[in-house]
Amino acid sequence: MAARVLVACKRVIDYAVKIRVKPDKSGVVTDGVKHSMNPFDEIAVEEAIRLKEKKLCDEIIAVSCGPEKCQETLRTALAMGADRAIHVNIKQDEYEKLQPLAVAKLLAKVAEKEKVNMLFVGKQAIDDDSNQTGQMTAALLNWAQGMFASEVKLSGDDVEVVREVDGGLETVSLKMPVVLSADLRLNEPRYATLPNIMKAKKKPMAKLAPDDLGVDIKPHFEVLSVEEPASREAGSKVESVDELVTKLKEKGVL
Ligand code: AMP
């Protein structure tokens, strides 16, 4: 059985942007800030494309939940090699409060609707660093899960996943349907070529609302305050151990 893969692509503030907190501490500034596909999701898209190139996957569907601009993120996935896309439209103010459980419910419904047998997500979104969506979606669907994948081998409906765990590498054997999450070392995603960017403009993009999927996206917790990390004092260099000891005594550490 070849895989039908749904890949979740989140639009996040670009990794190279310096994040600024809103003056009212309700969140971070997103207006006029460069956004890109979450880097781990690019790795997930790449892995799905490699499965397709090995004829182990029939179709790749990219999905993004968020405001209109997510369509740009989906076009990137299409230009990389996804076959079609689904945009679950969520207004900007609701998107800023969107939580992993709500995304998991949306992804689970899309996965069922599209009859996929593999959902690929990134190990975490670099904006909220939640690392929850994949696990929650696997639980909602009651599918096997292989999180933090650094190697994926597919044969029939057997999926072997090498996982990056604290103590090293763990290999697990799963049966499809599965939810996988891409870790950094899984692959190096390709860049979309200009001809493929042009072709991607003609690939199908369906639009849905959370209501169409019967999902209530209201938040279950309230963010009270978002703060900048405390700035650290500049360090200083010492020339010798004696100098270090003297300085530590001066500071009252020794
Ligand atoms: P998180 O649990 O927020 O760290 O996100 C983990 C992964 O879930 C991301 O790398 C994406 O693949 C997926 N995901 C999270 N939020 C969204 C979203 N709004 N739209 C599409 N995929 C998402």
Boltz pocket constraint, residues with backbone or C-beta under 6 A from the ligand:
constraints:
  - pocket:
      binder: B
      contacts: [[A, 8], [A, 9], [A, 10], [A, 11], [A, 38], [A, 40], [A, 41], [A, 63], [A, 64], [A, 65], [A, 66], [A, 100], [A, 103], [A, 120], [A, 121], [A, 122], [A, 123], [A, 124], [A, 125], [A, 126], [A, 128], [A, 129], [A, 130], [A, 131], [A, 132], [A, 133], [A, 134]]
      max_distance: 6.0
